[in-house]
Amino acid sequence: MKKLIGTKEFYRSLMAIAFPIMIQNGISNFVNLLDNIMIGRVGTEQMSGVSIVNQLMFVFILCLFGTVSGAGILGAQYYGQKNMTGVRDVLRIKLIIASAAMLIAVAVFMFFDTNLISFYLHEGSKEGDLAATLNYGKEYLRIMLIGLPPFAIEMSYSSTLRESGETKVPMRASVLAVFINLVLNYILIFGKFGMPALGVSGAAIATVISRYIQASYVVIWSHRHETSNPYIEGLYKNFKISWSMFVKVFILALPLMLNETLWSAGTAAVNTCYSYRGLAVVAALNIQSTIYNIFNIMFIAMGDAIAIIVGQQLGAGQIREARDTSSKIIAMSVFFAAIGGLMMFSVSGVFPQVYNTSDEVRSLASTLIRIIVCFMPIHAFLHAVYFSIRSGGKTFITFLFDSVYLWIISFPFAYFLAHHTGIDIRFMFILCQAIDLIKVMIGFFIYRSGIWARNITESVNV
Protein backbone atom coordinates (compact mmCIF):
# COMPACT_ATOMS: atom_id res chain seq x y z
CA MET A 1 0.00 0.00 0.00
CA LYS A 2 2.93 2.37 0.65
CA LYS A 3 3.75 2.20 -3.06
CA LEU A 4 0.23 3.39 -3.92
CA ILE A 5 -0.17 6.18 -1.35
CA GLY A 6 1.89 9.35 -1.54
CA THR A 7 2.81 12.09 0.89
CA LYS A 8 0.87 15.32 1.36
CA GLU A 9 3.53 17.11 -0.67
CA PHE A 10 3.09 14.59 -3.49
CA TYR A 11 -0.66 15.17 -3.67
CA ARG A 12 -0.16 18.92 -3.40
CA SER A 13 2.16 18.85 -6.44
CA LEU A 14 -0.15 16.48 -8.31
CA MET A 15 -3.25 18.60 -7.77
CA ALA A 16 -1.37 21.75 -8.78
CA ILE A 17 -1.14 20.13 -12.23
CA ALA A 18 -4.39 18.17 -12.29
CA PHE A 19 -6.82 20.59 -10.65
CA PRO A 20 -6.77 23.26 -13.42
CA ILE A 21 -7.27 20.46 -15.96
CA MET A 22 -10.21 19.14 -13.91
CA ILE A 23 -11.71 22.61 -13.75
CA GLN A 24 -11.26 23.11 -17.49
CA ASN A 25 -12.73 19.71 -18.38
CA GLY A 26 -15.45 20.04 -15.77
CA ILE A 27 -16.66 23.42 -16.98
CA SER A 28 -16.37 22.36 -20.61
CA ASN A 29 -18.32 19.13 -20.03
CA PHE A 30 -20.90 20.87 -17.85
CA VAL A 31 -21.59 23.42 -20.57
CA ASN A 32 -21.69 20.61 -23.12
CA LEU A 33 -24.27 19.00 -20.88
CA LEU A 34 -26.35 22.19 -20.84
CA ASP A 35 -25.95 22.48 -24.63
CA ASN A 36 -27.05 18.88 -24.98
CA ILE A 37 -30.09 19.50 -22.81
CA MET A 38 -30.98 22.60 -24.86
CA ILE A 39 -30.89 20.59 -28.07
CA GLY A 40 -32.71 17.76 -26.31
CA ARG A 41 -35.48 20.20 -25.37
CA VAL A 42 -36.01 20.92 -29.08
CA GLY A 43 -36.65 17.29 -30.04
CA THR A 44 -35.33 13.73 -30.32
CA GLU A 45 -34.35 14.02 -34.01
CA GLN A 46 -32.37 17.20 -33.42
CA MET A 47 -30.62 15.71 -30.40
CA SER A 48 -29.79 12.50 -32.28
CA GLY A 49 -28.51 14.34 -35.38
CA VAL A 50 -26.19 16.54 -33.30
CA SER A 51 -25.07 13.52 -31.27
CA ILE A 52 -24.14 11.55 -34.39
CA VAL A 53 -22.12 14.45 -35.83
CA ASN A 54 -20.33 14.95 -32.53
CA GLN A 55 -19.33 11.28 -32.58
CA LEU A 56 -17.91 11.74 -36.08
CA MET A 57 -16.11 14.94 -35.04
CA PHE A 58 -14.76 13.01 -32.07
CA VAL A 59 -12.72 10.91 -34.52
CA PHE A 60 -11.01 14.06 -35.86
CA ILE A 61 -10.52 15.49 -32.36
CA LEU A 62 -8.76 12.36 -31.16
CA CYS A 63 -6.71 12.16 -34.37
CA LEU A 64 -5.51 15.67 -33.63
CA PHE A 65 -5.02 14.83 -29.97
CA GLY A 66 -2.89 11.83 -30.90
CA THR A 67 -0.80 13.96 -33.24
CA VAL A 68 0.03 16.69 -30.74
CA SER A 69 0.34 14.21 -27.87
CA GLY A 70 2.82 12.06 -29.75
CA ALA A 71 4.98 15.10 -30.39
CA GLY A 72 4.30 16.26 -26.84
CA ILE A 73 5.97 13.19 -25.33
CA LEU A 74 9.25 14.55 -26.65
CA GLY A 75 8.27 18.13 -25.79
CA ALA A 76 7.62 17.28 -22.12
CA GLN A 77 10.96 15.51 -21.81
CA TYR A 78 12.80 18.39 -23.51
CA TYR A 79 11.17 20.80 -21.09
CA GLY A 80 12.33 18.57 -18.23
CA GLN A 81 15.88 19.08 -19.57
CA LYS A 82 15.24 22.86 -20.01
CA ASN A 83 15.97 22.48 -23.74
CA MET A 84 13.80 25.28 -25.17
CA THR A 85 15.07 24.83 -28.72
CA GLY A 86 13.74 21.30 -28.66
CA VAL A 87 10.37 22.42 -27.27
CA ARG A 88 10.11 25.14 -29.97
CA ASP A 89 10.80 22.69 -32.79
CA VAL A 90 8.27 20.24 -31.41
CA LEU A 91 5.61 22.99 -31.37
CA ARG A 92 6.42 23.85 -34.99
CA ILE A 93 5.97 20.23 -36.00
CA LYS A 94 2.66 20.11 -34.11
CA LEU A 95 1.35 23.11 -36.06
CA ILE A 96 2.36 21.58 -39.40
CA ILE A 97 0.86 18.16 -38.77
CA ALA A 98 -2.27 19.51 -37.08
CA SER A 99 -2.96 21.78 -40.08
CA ALA A 100 -2.59 18.87 -42.49
CA ALA A 101 -4.93 16.69 -40.39
CA MET A 102 -7.50 19.50 -40.28
CA LEU A 103 -7.53 19.90 -44.08
CA ILE A 104 -8.00 16.16 -44.58
CA ALA A 105 -10.87 16.10 -42.07
CA VAL A 106 -12.68 18.99 -43.76
CA ALA A 107 -12.46 17.22 -47.13
CA VAL A 108 -13.75 13.92 -45.74
CA PHE A 109 -16.68 15.50 -43.89
CA MET A 110 -17.68 17.66 -46.87
CA PHE A 111 -17.78 14.85 -49.41
CA PHE A 112 -19.02 11.94 -47.27
CA ASP A 113 -21.38 13.61 -44.79
CA THR A 114 -24.52 11.68 -45.86
CA ASN A 115 -22.78 8.31 -45.86
CA LEU A 116 -21.12 8.85 -42.48
CA ILE A 117 -24.28 10.00 -40.69
CA SER A 118 -26.37 7.23 -42.28
CA PHE A 119 -24.21 4.57 -40.60
CA TYR A 120 -26.10 5.37 -37.36
CA LEU A 121 -29.62 5.44 -38.79
CA HIS A 122 -31.48 2.14 -38.50
CA GLU A 123 -35.02 1.05 -37.80
CA GLY A 124 -35.48 -0.89 -34.59
CA SER A 125 -37.44 1.26 -32.15
CA LYS A 126 -40.67 3.23 -32.05
CA GLU A 127 -38.78 6.48 -31.58
CA GLY A 128 -37.58 8.94 -34.23
CA ASP A 129 -37.72 10.06 -37.87
CA LEU A 130 -34.57 8.86 -39.64
CA ALA A 131 -34.78 11.28 -42.60
CA ALA A 132 -35.23 14.28 -40.31
CA THR A 133 -32.30 13.13 -38.15
CA LEU A 134 -30.07 12.92 -41.25
CA ASN A 135 -31.00 16.44 -42.36
CA TYR A 136 -30.41 17.93 -38.91
CA GLY A 137 -27.04 16.20 -38.73
CA LYS A 138 -25.90 17.55 -42.12
CA GLU A 139 -27.08 21.06 -41.21
CA TYR A 140 -25.06 20.97 -37.98
CA LEU A 141 -21.93 19.45 -39.57
CA ARG A 142 -21.58 22.02 -42.38
CA ILE A 143 -21.29 24.88 -39.90
CA MET A 144 -19.05 22.99 -37.46
CA LEU A 145 -16.39 22.56 -40.16
CA ILE A 146 -15.71 26.31 -40.01
CA GLY A 147 -14.47 25.87 -36.45
CA LEU A 148 -11.83 23.23 -37.20
CA PRO A 149 -8.89 25.58 -38.09
CA PRO A 150 -8.84 27.47 -34.75
CA PHE A 151 -9.35 24.20 -32.93
CA ALA A 152 -6.21 22.71 -34.51
CA ILE A 153 -4.12 25.79 -33.65
CA GLU A 154 -5.41 26.03 -30.08
CA MET A 155 -4.76 22.36 -29.38
CA SER A 156 -1.13 22.67 -30.59
CA TYR A 157 -0.45 25.68 -28.36
CA SER A 158 -2.37 24.42 -25.32
CA SER A 159 -0.70 21.01 -25.33
CA THR A 160 2.73 22.70 -25.31
CA LEU A 161 1.70 25.00 -22.46
CA ARG A 162 0.57 21.99 -20.41
CA GLU A 163 3.75 20.07 -21.13
CA SER A 164 5.68 23.01 -19.71
CA GLY A 165 3.51 22.98 -16.58
CA GLU A 166 1.29 25.94 -17.56
CA THR A 167 -2.21 24.50 -17.15
CA LYS A 168 -4.03 27.64 -15.99
CA VAL A 169 -3.99 29.51 -19.30
CA PRO A 170 -5.67 26.73 -21.31
CA MET A 171 -8.14 26.44 -18.43
CA ARG A 172 -8.98 30.16 -18.51
CA ALA A 173 -9.36 30.08 -22.30
CA SER A 174 -11.66 27.09 -22.03
CA VAL A 175 -13.77 28.73 -19.31
CA LEU A 176 -14.14 31.87 -21.44
CA ALA A 177 -15.06 29.85 -24.52
CA VAL A 178 -17.63 27.63 -22.84
CA PHE A 179 -19.30 30.61 -21.16
CA ILE A 180 -19.63 32.37 -24.53
CA ASN A 181 -20.81 29.12 -26.08
CA LEU A 182 -23.47 28.67 -23.41
CA VAL A 183 -24.83 32.20 -23.74
CA LEU A 184 -24.86 32.08 -27.55
CA ASN A 185 -26.51 28.67 -27.51
CA TYR A 186 -29.36 29.97 -25.41
CA ILE A 187 -29.79 32.98 -27.69
CA LEU A 188 -29.41 31.23 -31.05
CA ILE A 189 -31.08 27.87 -30.39
CA PHE A 190 -34.27 29.31 -28.89
CA GLY A 191 -34.28 32.75 -30.55
CA LYS A 192 -33.88 35.04 -27.55
CA PHE A 193 -33.25 38.84 -27.45
CA GLY A 194 -34.76 39.36 -30.88
CA MET A 195 -32.67 36.72 -32.64
CA PRO A 196 -34.35 34.04 -34.80
CA ALA A 197 -34.67 30.51 -33.36
CA LEU A 198 -32.01 28.60 -35.33
CA GLY A 199 -32.13 25.22 -33.55
CA VAL A 200 -29.19 22.98 -34.44
CA SER A 201 -27.65 25.67 -36.69
CA GLY A 202 -27.62 28.03 -33.72
CA ALA A 203 -25.80 25.44 -31.62
CA ALA A 204 -23.15 25.03 -34.33
CA ILE A 205 -22.67 28.79 -34.81
CA ALA A 206 -22.22 29.26 -31.07
CA THR A 207 -19.57 26.54 -30.95
CA VAL A 208 -17.63 27.95 -33.91
CA ILE A 209 -17.54 31.48 -32.43
CA SER A 210 -16.36 30.15 -29.06
CA ARG A 211 -13.54 28.18 -30.72
CA TYR A 212 -12.16 31.25 -32.45
CA ILE A 213 -12.23 33.17 -29.17
CA GLN A 214 -10.52 30.31 -27.29
CA ALA A 215 -7.74 30.00 -29.88
CA SER A 216 -7.18 33.77 -29.92
CA TYR A 217 -6.82 33.90 -26.15
CA VAL A 218 -4.25 31.09 -25.99
CA VAL A 219 -2.16 32.31 -28.93
CA ILE A 220 -2.10 35.96 -27.87
CA TRP A 221 -1.25 35.13 -24.24
CA SER A 222 1.57 32.79 -25.29
CA HIS A 223 3.26 35.40 -27.49
CA ARG A 224 2.83 38.18 -24.94
CA HIS A 225 4.60 36.13 -22.25
CA GLU A 226 7.82 35.07 -23.98
CA THR A 227 9.74 35.38 -20.72
CA SER A 228 7.77 32.59 -19.05
CA ASN A 229 7.48 30.71 -22.37
CA PRO A 230 10.96 31.13 -23.93
CA TYR A 231 10.25 28.49 -26.59
CA ILE A 232 7.72 30.91 -28.17
CA GLU A 233 10.44 33.40 -29.09
CA GLY A 234 11.17 33.19 -32.82
CA LEU A 235 8.56 30.49 -33.35
CA TYR A 236 7.58 31.75 -36.82
CA LYS A 237 10.95 33.16 -37.90
CA ASN A 238 11.70 29.93 -39.69
CA PHE A 239 10.47 26.38 -39.69
CA LYS A 240 13.89 24.83 -40.18
CA ILE A 241 13.86 21.60 -38.20
CA SER A 242 16.64 19.03 -38.02
CA TRP A 243 15.92 15.81 -39.89
CA SER A 244 16.68 13.71 -36.82
CA MET A 245 14.13 15.73 -34.83
CA PHE A 246 11.45 15.39 -37.49
CA VAL A 247 12.01 11.64 -37.79
CA LYS A 248 11.90 11.21 -34.02
CA VAL A 249 8.64 13.15 -33.71
CA PHE A 250 7.18 11.30 -36.69
CA ILE A 251 8.07 7.93 -35.16
CA LEU A 252 6.43 8.97 -31.88
CA ALA A 253 3.42 10.78 -33.33
CA LEU A 254 2.40 8.40 -36.12
CA PRO A 255 1.47 5.44 -33.89
CA LEU A 256 -0.40 7.77 -31.52
CA MET A 257 -2.18 9.54 -34.37
CA LEU A 258 -3.16 6.20 -35.86
CA ASN A 259 -4.09 4.91 -32.43
CA GLU A 260 -6.34 7.83 -31.50
CA THR A 261 -7.90 7.90 -34.97
CA LEU A 262 -8.52 4.16 -35.08
CA TRP A 263 -9.66 4.10 -31.44
CA SER A 264 -12.19 6.89 -31.93
CA ALA A 265 -13.31 5.38 -35.24
CA GLY A 266 -13.62 2.02 -33.49
CA THR A 267 -15.67 3.58 -30.72
CA ALA A 268 -17.91 5.14 -33.35
CA ALA A 269 -18.15 1.76 -35.08
CA VAL A 270 -19.20 0.06 -31.83
CA ASN A 271 -21.87 2.75 -31.42
CA THR A 272 -23.17 1.96 -34.91
CA CYS A 273 -23.60 -1.62 -33.69
CA TYR A 274 -25.67 -0.35 -30.77
CA SER A 275 -27.69 1.80 -33.20
CA TYR A 276 -28.95 -1.35 -34.95
CA ARG A 277 -31.39 -1.57 -32.04
CA GLY A 278 -33.04 1.69 -33.20
CA LEU A 279 -32.90 5.48 -32.95
CA ALA A 280 -34.03 5.33 -29.32
CA VAL A 281 -30.67 3.72 -28.53
CA VAL A 282 -28.78 6.57 -30.25
CA ALA A 283 -30.68 9.11 -28.15
CA ALA A 284 -30.22 7.12 -24.91
CA LEU A 285 -26.48 6.67 -25.51
CA ASN A 286 -26.17 10.40 -26.07
CA ILE A 287 -27.77 11.08 -22.69
CA GLN A 288 -25.60 8.44 -20.99
CA SER A 289 -22.33 9.69 -22.50
CA THR A 290 -23.16 13.31 -21.63
CA ILE A 291 -23.57 12.60 -17.91
CA TYR A 292 -20.62 10.18 -17.96
CA ASN A 293 -18.34 12.96 -19.22
CA ILE A 294 -19.27 15.05 -16.20
CA PHE A 295 -18.30 12.41 -13.65
CA ASN A 296 -15.13 11.12 -15.32
CA ILE A 297 -13.25 14.45 -15.27
CA MET A 298 -11.20 13.49 -12.22
CA PHE A 299 -9.67 10.32 -13.63
CA ILE A 300 -9.30 11.88 -17.10
CA ALA A 301 -7.21 14.67 -15.52
CA MET A 302 -5.02 12.03 -13.86
CA GLY A 303 -3.99 10.82 -17.32
CA ASP A 304 -2.89 14.32 -18.29
CA ALA A 305 -1.00 14.60 -14.99
CA ILE A 306 0.88 11.37 -15.76
CA ALA A 307 1.83 12.69 -19.22
CA ILE A 308 3.23 15.90 -17.71
CA ILE A 309 4.83 14.81 -14.42
CA VAL A 310 6.07 11.36 -15.41
CA GLY A 311 7.19 12.64 -18.82
CA GLN A 312 9.32 15.34 -17.21
CA GLN A 313 10.81 12.88 -14.70
CA LEU A 314 11.75 10.46 -17.47
CA GLY A 315 13.32 13.30 -19.46
CA ALA A 316 15.40 14.20 -16.41
CA GLY A 317 16.56 10.57 -16.12
CA GLN A 318 14.60 9.91 -12.91
CA ILE A 319 13.36 6.47 -13.96
CA ARG A 320 12.63 5.01 -10.52
CA GLU A 321 10.84 8.18 -9.39
CA ALA A 322 8.75 8.14 -12.59
CA ARG A 323 7.57 4.58 -11.96
CA ASP A 324 6.74 5.39 -8.35
CA THR A 325 4.82 8.54 -9.34
CA SER A 326 2.87 6.67 -11.98
CA SER A 327 1.78 3.93 -9.54
CA LYS A 328 0.45 6.47 -7.05
CA ILE A 329 -1.46 8.40 -9.71
CA ILE A 330 -3.01 5.19 -11.07
CA ALA A 331 -4.27 4.31 -7.58
CA MET A 332 -5.71 7.79 -7.11
CA SER A 333 -7.35 7.63 -10.55
CA VAL A 334 -9.20 4.40 -9.70
CA PHE A 335 -10.28 5.89 -6.36
CA PHE A 336 -11.67 9.00 -8.08
CA ALA A 337 -13.55 6.82 -10.57
CA ALA A 338 -15.23 4.87 -7.78
CA ILE A 339 -16.34 8.10 -6.06
CA GLY A 340 -17.55 9.59 -9.34
CA GLY A 341 -19.42 6.40 -10.14
CA LEU A 342 -21.36 6.48 -6.87
CA MET A 343 -22.33 10.10 -7.49
CA MET A 344 -23.38 9.32 -11.05
CA PHE A 345 -25.51 6.37 -9.94
CA SER A 346 -27.40 8.63 -7.51
CA VAL A 347 -28.68 10.83 -10.38
CA SER A 348 -29.24 8.07 -12.95
CA GLY A 349 -33.00 8.06 -12.54
CA VAL A 350 -33.43 11.84 -12.48
CA PHE A 351 -31.11 13.14 -15.19
CA PRO A 352 -32.87 11.65 -18.29
CA GLN A 353 -36.13 13.28 -17.21
CA VAL A 354 -34.89 16.75 -18.21
CA TYR A 355 -34.88 15.78 -21.91
CA ASN A 356 -37.89 16.38 -24.15
CA THR A 357 -38.01 12.82 -25.39
CA SER A 358 -40.05 9.64 -25.01
CA ASP A 359 -40.40 7.41 -21.95
CA GLU A 360 -38.66 4.67 -23.96
CA VAL A 361 -35.52 6.81 -24.35
CA ARG A 362 -35.56 8.04 -20.73
CA SER A 363 -35.89 4.52 -19.28
CA LEU A 364 -33.15 3.11 -21.50
CA ALA A 365 -30.82 6.03 -20.70
CA SER A 366 -31.25 5.48 -16.94
CA THR A 367 -30.33 1.83 -17.30
CA LEU A 368 -27.27 2.53 -19.47
CA ILE A 369 -26.04 5.10 -16.92
CA ARG A 370 -26.27 2.52 -14.11
CA ILE A 371 -24.42 -0.04 -16.22
CA ILE A 372 -21.52 2.27 -17.15
CA VAL A 373 -21.07 3.21 -13.47
CA CYS A 374 -20.01 -0.37 -12.70
CA PHE A 375 -17.18 -0.15 -15.22
CA MET A 376 -15.78 3.31 -14.35
CA PRO A 377 -12.90 2.01 -12.15
CA ILE A 378 -11.86 -0.24 -15.04
CA HIS A 379 -11.93 2.71 -17.44
CA ALA A 380 -9.84 4.76 -15.00
CA PHE A 381 -7.20 2.04 -14.65
CA LEU A 382 -6.91 1.56 -18.41
CA HIS A 383 -6.73 5.31 -19.01
CA ALA A 384 -3.91 5.79 -16.48
CA VAL A 385 -1.94 2.75 -17.69
CA TYR A 386 -2.23 3.99 -21.27
CA PHE A 387 -0.74 7.38 -20.37
CA SER A 388 2.00 5.75 -18.30
CA ILE A 389 3.13 3.55 -21.17
CA ARG A 390 2.87 6.50 -23.56
CA SER A 391 4.96 8.83 -21.38
CA GLY A 392 8.02 6.68 -22.07
CA GLY A 393 7.52 6.85 -25.83
CA LYS A 394 6.27 3.27 -26.25
CA THR A 395 3.69 4.47 -28.75
CA PHE A 396 3.63 1.25 -30.77
CA ILE A 397 2.71 -0.70 -27.64
CA THR A 398 -0.05 1.79 -26.85
CA PHE A 399 -1.23 1.38 -30.45
CA LEU A 400 -1.55 -2.39 -29.97
CA PHE A 401 -2.98 -1.99 -26.48
CA ASP A 402 -5.65 0.54 -27.42
CA SER A 403 -6.92 0.64 -30.99
CA VAL A 404 -5.76 -2.76 -32.22
CA TYR A 405 -7.50 -4.39 -29.25
CA LEU A 406 -10.65 -2.39 -30.03
CA TRP A 407 -10.73 -3.43 -33.70
CA ILE A 408 -9.63 -7.04 -33.19
CA ILE A 409 -11.66 -7.87 -30.06
CA SER A 410 -14.26 -5.25 -29.07
CA PHE A 411 -15.75 -4.26 -32.43
CA PRO A 412 -16.11 -7.79 -33.89
CA PHE A 413 -17.74 -8.85 -30.62
CA ALA A 414 -20.22 -5.95 -30.74
CA TYR A 415 -20.85 -6.56 -34.46
CA PHE A 416 -21.61 -10.22 -33.82
CA LEU A 417 -24.04 -9.40 -31.02
CA ALA A 418 -25.80 -6.73 -33.12
CA HIS A 419 -26.11 -8.68 -36.38
CA HIS A 420 -26.28 -12.30 -35.32
CA THR A 421 -28.19 -12.27 -32.04
CA GLY A 422 -31.41 -10.70 -30.85
CA ILE A 423 -30.29 -9.90 -27.33
CA ASP A 424 -31.62 -6.78 -25.67
CA ILE A 425 -29.50 -3.64 -25.96
CA ARG A 426 -29.04 -3.54 -22.18
CA PHE A 427 -27.44 -6.97 -22.02
CA MET A 428 -25.45 -6.23 -25.17
CA PHE A 429 -24.07 -3.05 -23.56
CA ILE A 430 -22.99 -4.99 -20.46
CA LEU A 431 -21.17 -7.63 -22.51
CA CYS A 432 -19.39 -5.03 -24.67
CA GLN A 433 -18.13 -3.26 -21.55
CA ALA A 434 -17.12 -6.46 -19.78
CA ILE A 435 -14.84 -7.59 -22.60
CA ASP A 436 -12.40 -4.87 -21.50
CA LEU A 437 -11.49 -7.08 -18.54
CA ILE A 438 -9.14 -8.90 -20.94
CA LYS A 439 -7.52 -5.55 -21.71
CA VAL A 440 -7.06 -4.89 -17.99
CA MET A 441 -4.95 -8.05 -17.63
CA ILE A 442 -2.85 -7.17 -20.67
CA GLY A 443 -2.30 -3.63 -19.43
CA PHE A 444 -1.35 -4.82 -15.95
CA PHE A 445 1.42 -7.09 -17.25
CA ILE A 446 2.80 -4.45 -19.64
CA TYR A 447 2.86 -1.86 -16.88
CA ARG A 448 4.46 -4.15 -14.30
CA SER A 449 7.22 -5.11 -16.74
CA GLY A 450 8.54 -1.51 -16.62
CA ILE A 451 9.63 -1.53 -20.28
CA TRP A 452 7.86 1.79 -20.80
CA ALA A 453 9.99 3.76 -18.30
CA ARG A 454 12.80 5.29 -20.39
CA ASN A 455 14.37 8.59 -21.45
CA ILE A 456 13.75 9.05 -25.18
CA THR A 457 15.57 12.36 -25.66
CA GLU A 458 19.07 10.91 -25.46
CA SER A 459 19.09 9.78 -29.08
CA VAL A 460 18.03 13.17 -30.51
CA ASN A 461 20.43 16.06 -30.95
CA VAL A 462 18.89 19.53 -31.35
NORMO-V832225 format. One record per backbone hydrogen bond with DSSP energy under -0.5 kcal/mol. CO is the residue of the C=O (numbers start at 0). NH is the residue of the N-H. Records with the same first field share a line. If there is no record, write none. Layout:
CO=NH / NH
//
This chain:
0=3 / 4
6=10
7=11
8=12
9=13
10=14
11=15
12=16
13=16 / 17
14=18
16=20
17=21
18=22
19=23
20=24
21=25
22=26
23=27
24=28
25=29
26=30
27=31
28=32
29=33
30=34
31=35
32=36
33=37
34=38
35=39
36=40
37=41
38=41 / 42
39=355
42=46
43=47
44=48
45=49
46=50
47=51
48=52
49=53
50=54
51=55
52=56
53=57
54=58
55=58 / 59
56=60
57=61
58=62
59=63
60=64
61=65
62=66
63=67
64=68
65=69
66=70
67=71
68=72
69=73
70=73 / 74
71=75
72=76
73=77
74=78
75=79
76=80
77=82
78=81
81=83
82=86
83=87
84=88
85=89
86=90
87=91
88=92
89=93
90=94
91=95
92=96
93=97
94=98
95=99
96=100
97=101
98=102
99=103
100=104
101=105
102=106
103=107
104=108
105=109
106=110
107=111
111=115
112=116
113=117
114=118
115=118
116=119
117=120
119=121
124=123
127=129
128=132
129=133
130=134
131=135
132=136
133=137
134=138
135=139
136=140
137=141
138=142
139=143
140=144
142=145
143=146
144=147
146=150
147=151
148=152
149=153
150=154
151=155
152=156
153=157
154=158
155=159
156=160
157=161
158=162
159=163
160=165
161=164
164=166
166=170
167=171
168=172
169=173
170=174
171=175
172=176
173=177
174=178
175=179
176=180
177=181
178=182
179=183
180=184
181=185
182=186
183=187
184=188 / 189
185=189
186=190 / 191
187=197
188=198
191=194
195=197
197=200
198=202
199=203
200=204
201=205
202=206
203=207
204=208
205=209
206=210
207=211
208=212
209=213
210=214
211=215
212=216
213=217
214=218
215=219
216=220
217=221
218=222
219=223
220=224
221=224
224=228
228=231
229=232
231=234
233=236 / 237
238=240
241=245
242=246
243=247
244=248
245=249
246=250
247=251
248=252
249=253
250=254
251=255
252=256
253=257
254=258
255=259
256=260
257=261
258=262
259=263
260=264
261=265
262=266
263=267
264=268
265=269
266=270
267=271
268=272
269=273
270=274
271=275
272=275
273=276
274=277
277=280 / 281
278=282
279=283
280=284
281=285
282=286
283=287
284=288
285=289
286=290
287=291
288=292
289=293
290=293 / 294
291=295
293=296
295=299
296=300
297=301
298=302
299=302 / 303
300=304
301=305
302=306
303=307
304=308 / 309
305=309 / 310
307=311
308=312
309=313
310=314
311=315
312=317
313=316
316=318
317=321
318=322
319=323
320=324
321=325
322=326
323=327
324=328
325=329
326=330
327=331
328=332
329=333
330=334
331=335
332=336
333=337
334=338
335=339
336=340
337=341
338=342
339=343
340=344
341=345
342=346
343=346
344=347
346=350
347=351
349=352
350=353
351=354
354=356
357=361
358=362
359=363
360=364
361=365
362=366
363=367
364=368
365=369
366=370
367=371
368=372
369=373
370=373 / 374
371=374
372=375
374=378
375=379
376=380
377=381
378=382
379=383
380=384
381=385
382=386
383=387
384=388
385=389
386=390
387=391
388=391 / 393
389=392
392=394
393=397
394=398
395=399
396=400
397=401
398=403
399=404
401=405
402=406
403=407
404=408 / 409
405=410
408=412
409=413
410=414
411=415
412=416
413=417
414=418
415=419
416=420
423=427
424=428
425=429
426=430
427=431
428=432
429=433
430=434
432=435
433=436
434=437 / 438
435=439
436=440
437=441
438=442
439=443
440=444
441=445
442=446
443=447
444=448
445=449 / 450
446=449
449=452
451=453
453=455
456=459
458=460
//
